[in-house]
């Protein structure tokens, strides 16, 4: 399952040189979220029954803008979302 990247890592000669947190704007995160919702639309087709985990994940994505004060906090929450059990 795809998730937003929350840090940029620079590696040189096999060693981590630096790690920087990535800041997201709401426009960026909405674009990524909308793409992920489109990628999971097939879960909700009439001939399929969505598992509760799938319903919960899609609801989590739809509610990101309402549940977090900043886009970066929403991205961190999404990155940590437990996607076990999702296709």
Buried (B, 14 or more C-beta within 10 A) or exposed (E): EEEBEBEEEEEEEEEEEEEEEEEBEBEBBBEBBEEBBEEBEEBEEEEEEBEEBBEBBBEBBEEBEEEBEEBBEBBBBBEEEEEEEBE
